[in-house]
Amino acid sequence: MEADGGPGDPPAERGSPGLTPEEGARARAEFAALHGPALRASGVPERYWGRLLHKLEHEVFDAGEMFGIMQVEEVEEESEGEAAREVRRKKPNPGSELCYKVIVTSENGLQAANPNSIFLIDHAWTCRVEHARQQLQQVPGLLHRMANLMGVEFHGELPSAEAVDLVLEEMWRFNQTYQLSHGTAEEKVPVWYIMDEFGSRIQHSDTPSFATAPFFYMPQQVAYTLLWPLRDLDTGEEVTRDFAYGEADPLIRRCRLLPWVPADMLDVSSSTPEPPDQHYQAILEENKEKLPLAISPVAYPRDHVFRVYTDVQQVLGHLTHPRFTFTQSEADADILYNFSHFKDYRRLSQERPNVLLNQFPCENLLTVKDCLASIARRAGGPEGPAWLPRTFNLRTELPQFVSYFQQRERRGQDNHWICKPWNLARSLDTHITRSLHSVIRHRESTPKVVSKYIESPVLFLREDVGKVKFDVRYVVLLRSVKPLTLFVYDVFWLRFSNRPFALDDLDDYEKHFTVMNYDPEVVLKQVHYDEFIPEFEKQYPEFPWKSVQGEIFQAFTELFQAACAKPPPLGLCDYASSRAVYAIDLMLKWDDRPDGRRVMQPQILEVNFNPDCERACRYHPTFFNDVFSTLYLDEPSNCHVSRLV
């Protein structure tokens, strides 16, 4: 978190001993080596790099010498559309509105060719979305500063809940984002920041006069925004930037600019048919996966003892079946049970076709959220099947999503949505919101899908807490694609929220999420499946678990039929040496059928490759013996598994 000095502060210069020309050249070369790739990626012309280094080293904030902020009164225009007028009415302080512009005040104007024409903009507030509310409540002066910067009315000294909510809604018109390229999964979660009062007053234009880019200065570990001109400007000309920079598609531009330029997208179809074949071909190439050649299934003798090479600790610790032994040598193995993904199946199929694996080529169609949503449309048409929440890929289906959101808004339907990265686990960088602006802006960080948030989940009464959300994890074993042979492990696992469910406090993690086992501070409620079933049936006597589970298994069956319905890369690859274990997480929601019946409808949330089986091994020590017997020995009969297909 930073709350930095205001734009009125004098430009701070730290004196430094004069450098010889050689030392200066060396310093510039080191700077270019360290920061050149980022500057090039942002399009910062090299002519500015030398002065940029000087300004960074000496913390020179000299924008005030070139520019001024001008206050203008915005009057409602005759030509303004109904949508824009509606937005204006909803503003915290409607009526004629004060608007700011940044203009060039230097009497000589500004020349783009001048190496000094690059400026540092400070960041007033930097945070990760999940910490924003807490920071506004706790960091002295932050709420005041943000309310002033955003034009939100704020009276009194203490942060009022209403003022905090208004700032959290308005901030999506001011936020910018970057993410760190290395570190833990947690450290790579996108960071959002708001430029200081000067940077935040720069308005949008489709033909901008300036460009901006976030820049992380490594020696001081500080982030700034860089500002540089795209042409020469005269005194009095306005400084503008393109808020949808880099977007050429006119429809997507309209969507991306919605937070500032209201538009009615109801005429756009919200239908999302399955993407064309080349979409999947591009994913295969992006993943650098090489498909295998066709091979014949390998037949091992009935008493063969399989040599297993694995880096999965839970397998090393719990696989005790006499027909499996471990080897340290990958070259000697009959089974490669790897934690990370294989890529070159072609080479394996040519050189070692007899080696059995624990993954299928193209299985990312199941385990990556945008792919899961697109293949599921084979089972449910353009809207998707009943067992998957309505999902849009924000990269490719933004206009359809905006139209669908606005249609629901017009009909007065629930509009809670959940934004998730394509392939981060553990609910990282996952956000629940009712704000269209928030979803549109999240598209600028990591690739994401947006799914309808389940507004009417089936709840479980926890004596200690009240009625909470829960999700269920099943482990499925895929033995083959053709013929499709799928088993489910007979034990399932449960996870619970820690606070009673309600459609409010959308950033309250313990109310809306069930993944608690990664935070040592948080209580993890454990209930075993055999205690859960009688308790569930007591709470919902008209829904015997057996029939609920029947619906769940039907959904799994339809999902895998869809995933295996087309040849690779459009479907899972039928590779005779592949086997796999997946965990499927799901919730139950209330659904009203046309005949008036209320039913519990399973909602598949995600499919996980190589899931964490720590709980499975702890409470069911034969877990991996069952998995290996079913997948590699074809002996499921004495195992805790049931055949689905």
Residue pairs with C-beta under 8 A, 6 or more apart in sequence:
1 125
1 126
1 127
1 131
1 135
1 139
2 123
2 124
2 125
2 126
3 124
3 125
3 139
3 141
3 142
3 145
4 122
4 123
4 124
4 196
5 122
6 124
6 145
6 196
6 197
7 61
7 63
7 64
7 122
7 196
7 197
7 198
9 61
11 59
11 60
11 61
11 62
11 64
12 58
12 59
12 60
12 61
13 58
13 59
13 60
14 57
14 58
14 59
15 58
16 57
16 58
19 27
27 53
28 49
28 50
28 53
31 49
31 53
32 49
34 218
35 215
35 217
35 218
36 49
38 215
38 216
39 46
39 49
39 52
39 215
42 213
42 214
42 215
42 226
43 211
43 213
44 52
44 118
44 213
44 215
44 226
44 228
45 228
47 113
47 115
48 115
48 117
48 118
48 228
50 115
51 115
51 116
51 118
52 118
52 226
54 60
55 61
55 62
55 118
55 119
55 120
56 120
56 217
56 220
56 224
59 120
60 120
61 119
61 120
61 122
62 119
63 119
63 120
63 121
63 198
63 227
64 198
65 106
66 104
66 105
66 106
66 110
66 119
67 102
67 103
67 104
67 105
67 106
67 198
67 239
68 102
68 103
68 105
69 100
69 101
69 102
69 197
69 198
69 201
70 100
70 101
70 102
70 103
71 98
71 99
71 100
72 98
72 99
72 100
72 101
73 96
73 97
73 98
73 99
74 96
74 97
74 98
74 99
75 96
76 85
76 88
76 96
81 262
81 263
81 264
82 264
83 262
83 263
83 264
84 261
84 262
86 262
87 262
88 94
88 97
91 97
91 151
92 151
92 152
92 153
92 166
92 170
93 151
93 153
97 151
98 151
99 203
100 201
100 203
101 201
101 203
101 238
101 239
102 198
102 201
102 202
102 203
102 238
102 239
103 236
103 237
103 238
103 239
104 110
104 233
104 234
104 235
104 236
104 237
104 238
104 239
105 235
105 236
106 235
107 235
108 235
109 232
109 233
109 234
109 235
109 237
110 117
110 229
110 232
110 233
111 117
111 229
111 232
112 228
112 229
112 230
112 231
112 232
113 232
117 228
117 229
118 226
118 227
118 228
119 226
119 227
119 228
120 224
120 225
120 226
120 227
121 195
121 196
121 198
121 199
121 212
121 224
121 225
121 226
121 227
122 195
122 196
122 199
122 224
123 193
123 194
123 195
123 196
123 223
123 224
123 225
124 145
124 146
124 149
124 194
124 195
124 196
124 197
124 200
125 135
125 142
125 145
125 146
125 193
125 194
126 191
126 192
126 193
126 194
126 223
127 135
127 191
127 192
127 193
128 189
128 190
128 191
128 192
129 192
129 431
129 507
130 431
130 507
130 509
132 168
132 171
132 192
132 507
133 164
133 168
133 507
135 142
136 142
136 143
136 146
136 159
136 164
136 167
136 168
137 143
137 159
137 164
143 154
143 159
143 163
143 164
143 167
144 154
146 152
146 167
146 171
146 194
147 153
147 154
147 163
147 166
147 167
148 154
149 174
149 194
149 197
149 200
150 166
150 167
150 170
150 171
150 173
150 174
151 170
152 163
152 166
152 167
152 170
153 163
153 166
154 160
154 163
169 435
169 437
171 192
171 194
172 259
172 435
172 437
172 438
172 440
172 441
173 259
173 260
173 437
174 194
174 195
174 200
175 192
175 193
175 194
175 441
176 192
176 193
176 194
176 195
176 214
176 225
177 190
177 191
177 192
177 193
177 214
177 441
177 444
177 445
178 190
178 191
178 193
178 214
178 216
178 223
179 188
179 189
179 190
179 191
179 445
179 446
180 187
180 188
180 191
180 216
181 188
182 188
185 424
185 426
185 428
186 428
189 428
189 429
190 429
190 445
190 446
191 223
192 445
193 214
193 223
194 200
195 202
195 225
199 212
199 225
199 227
202 210
202 212
202 227
202 239
202 240
202 241
203 238
203 240
204 240
204 241
204 242
204 243
204 257
204 260
204 261
205 238
205 240
205 241
205 242
206 242
208 230
208 240
208 241
208 242
208 245
209 229
209 230
209 231
209 233
209 237
209 238
209 239
209 240
210 227
210 228
210 229
210 230
210 239
210 240
210 241
211 227
211 228
211 230
211 241
211 242
211 245
212 225
212 226
212 227
212 241
213 225
213 226
214 223
214 224
214 225
214 226
215 223
215 224
215 225
215 226
216 222
216 223
217 223
217 224
227 239
233 239
243 256
243 257
243 260
244 252
244 253
244 256
244 257
247 253
247 256
251 268
251 399
252 398
252 399
254 261
254 263
254 265
254 399
255 263
255 265
255 398
255 399
255 402
255 440
256 398
256 440
256 443
257 263
258 265
258 402
258 436
258 437
258 440
259 437
259 440
259 441
264 406
265 399
265 402
265 403
265 406
266 403
266 406
266 407
266 410
267 403
268 399
268 400
268 402
268 403
269 400
269 403
270 400
270 401
270 403
270 404
270 407
271 382
271 383
271 400
272 377
272 382
272 383
272 384
272 392
272 397
272 400
273 377
273 382
274 374
274 375
274 377
274 378
274 382
275 374
275 396
277 570
279 374
279 396
280 365
280 569
280 570
281 569
283 364
283 371
283 569
284 291
284 362
284 568
284 569
287 343
287 364
288 343
289 343
289 345
289 361
289 362
289 569
290 343
290 344
290 345
290 346
290 347
291 345
291 346
291 361
291 362
291 568
291 569
291 573
292 345
292 346
292 348
292 349
292 361
292 573
292 575
293 346
293 349
293 350
294 349
295 349
295 353
295 575
295 576
295 577
296 353
296 576
297 576
297 577
298 353
298 354
298 356
298 576
298 577
300 306
300 334
303 323
304 323
304 334
305 322
305 323
305 324
305 325
306 323
306 324
306 325
306 334
306 335
306 356
306 632
307 325
307 326
307 327
307 332
307 333
307 334
307 335
308 315
308 319
308 324
308 325
308 326
308 327
308 333
308 334
308 335
308 337
308 628
309 326
309 327
309 328
309 329
309 330
309 332
309 333
309 335
309 336
309 337
310 316
310 326
310 335
310 336
310 337
310 338
310 339
311 338
311 339
311 340
312 337
312 338
312 339
312 610
314 612
314 613
314 614
314 617
314 624
315 337
315 624
316 326
317 617
318 617
318 621
318 623
318 624
318 625
319 326
319 624
319 625
319 628
320 625
321 625
321 628
321 629
323 633
324 335
324 628
324 632
327 333
330 336
333 355
334 354
334 355
334 356
335 355
335 356
335 357
335 358
335 632
336 342
336 355
336 356
336 357
336 358
337 357
337 358
338 357
338 358
338 359
339 610
341 359
341 609
342 348
342 357
342 359
345 361
345 573
345 575
348 355
348 357
348 577
349 575
349 577
353 577
354 577
355 577
356 577
356 578
356 579
356 632
357 575
357 577
357 578
357 579
358 579
358 580
358 581
358 610
358 631
359 578
359 580
359 609
359 610
360 478
360 481
360 572
360 573
360 575
360 578
360 580
361 568
361 572
361 573
361 575
361 578
362 568
362 569
362 571
362 572
362 573
363 572
363 580
363 582
363 609
364 371
364 423
365 371
365 372
365 375
365 563
365 571
365 572
366 372
366 375
366 559
366 563
366 572
366 582
366 607
367 423
367 582
367 606
367 607
367 608
367 609
368 422
368 423
369 391
369 420
369 421
369 422
369 423
369 449
369 606
370 391
370 393
370 395
370 422
370 447
370 449
372 388
372 604
372 606
372 607
373 384
373 388
373 391
373 392
373 393
373 449
373 451
374 393
375 562
375 563
375 571
376 384
376 385
376 387
376 388
376 559
376 562
377 383
377 384
377 385
378 562
378 565
378 566
379 385
379 558
379 559
379 561
379 562
380 386
380 388
383 390
384 390
384 391
385 555
385 558
386 591
386 601
387 555
387 558
387 559
387 601
387 602
387 603
387 604
388 603
388 604
389 451
389 452
389 453
389 454
389 603
389 605
390 404
390 451
390 452
391 449
391 450
391 451
391 452
392 398
392 400
392 401
392 404
392 449
392 450
392 451
393 449
394 401
394 419
394 439
394 442
394 443
394 447
394 448
394 449
394 450
395 443
395 447
395 448
398 440
398 443
401 439
401 450
402 436
402 440
405 415
405 417
405 436
405 439
406 436
408 414
408 415
409 415
414 455
414 503
415 434
416 432
416 433
416 434
416 452
416 453
416 455
416 503
416 506
417 432
417 433
417 434
417 439
417 450
417 451
417 452
417 453
418 430
418 431
418 432
418 433
418 450
418 451
418 452
418 453
419 430
419 431
419 432
419 433
419 438
419 439
419 442
419 448
419 449
419 450
420 429
420 430
420 448
420 449
420 450
420 451
421 428
421 429
421 430
421 446
421 447
421 448
422 446
422 447
422 448
422 449
424 430
424 446
425 608
426 515
426 518
427 509
427 513
427 515
429 445
429 446
430 513
431 438
431 442
431 507
432 453
432 506
432 507
432 512
433 439
433 506
434 506
439 450
442 448
442 450
454 587
454 589
454 603
455 503
456 589
456 590
457 469
457 501
457 587
457 588
457 589
457 590
458 540
458 587
458 588
458 589
458 590
458 600
459 467
459 468
459 469
459 470
459 501
460 467
460 468
460 469
460 470
460 496
460 535
460 536
460 539
461 467
461 539
462 468
462 496
462 525
465 498
465 499
465 500
466 499
466 500
467 500
467 501
468 496
468 497
468 498
468 499
468 500
468 501
469 496
469 497
469 501
469 511
469 512
469 514
469 587
470 494
470 495
470 496
470 497
470 514
470 587
471 494
471 495
471 514
471 585
471 586
471 587
471 605
472 492
472 493
472 494
472 552
472 585
472 586
472 587
472 588
473 492
473 493
473 494
473 495
473 583
473 584
473 585
473 586
473 611
474 488
474 489
474 492
474 552
474 556
474 583
474 584
474 586
475 488
475 489
475 581
475 582
475 583
475 584
475 611
475 613
475 616
476 486
476 487
476 488
476 489
476 556
476 560
476 581
476 582
476 583
476 584
476 644
477 486
477 487
477 488
477 489
477 579
477 580
477 581
477 627
477 630
477 631
477 641
478 485
478 486
478 560
478 572
478 579
478 580
478 581
478 582
479 485
479 486
479 487
479 579
479 630
479 631
479 634
480 574
480 576
480 578
480 579
481 564
481 571
481 572
481 573
481 574
481 575
481 578
482 564
482 574
484 560
484 561
484 564
484 645
485 643
485 645
486 556
486 557
486 560
486 643
486 644
486 645
487 630
487 636
487 641
487 642
487 643
487 644
488 553
488 556
488 641
488 642
488 644
489 616
489 623
489 626
489 627
489 640
489 641
490 640
490 641
490 642
491 529
491 616
491 619
491 620
491 640
492 529
493 529
493 615
493 616
494 527
494 529
494 532
495 514
495 515
495 516
495 517
496 514
496 516
496 525
496 527
497 510
497 511
497 512
497 513
497 514
498 510
498 511
498 516
498 522
498 523
498 525
499 508
499 510
499 511
500 511
501 511
501 512
502 511
505 511
505 512
506 512
510 516
510 522
516 522
516 523
516 524
516 525
517 524
527 535
528 619
533 545
536 543
536 545
537 543
537 544
537 545
540 600
543 600
548 588
548 600
548 602
551 600
551 601
551 602
552 586
552 602
553 644
555 586
555 602
555 604
556 584
556 604
556 644
557 644
557 645
559 584
559 604
559 607
560 644
560 645
561 645
563 571
563 572
564 571
564 572
564 574
565 571
567 573
579 631
579 632
580 609
580 631
581 610
581 611
581 627
581 631
582 607
582 608
582 609
582 611
583 607
583 608
583 611
584 604
584 606
584 607
584 608
585 604
585 605
585 606
585 607
585 608
586 602
586 603
586 604
586 605
587 602
587 603
587 605
588 600
588 601
588 602
588 603
589 600
589 601
589 603
590 598
590 599
590 600
590 601
591 598
591 599
591 600
591 601
592 598
592 599
593 599
613 623
613 624
616 623
617 623
617 624
620 640
622 639
622 640
623 640
625 639
626 639
626 640
626 641
629 635
629 636
629 638
629 639
630 636
630 639
630 641
636 643
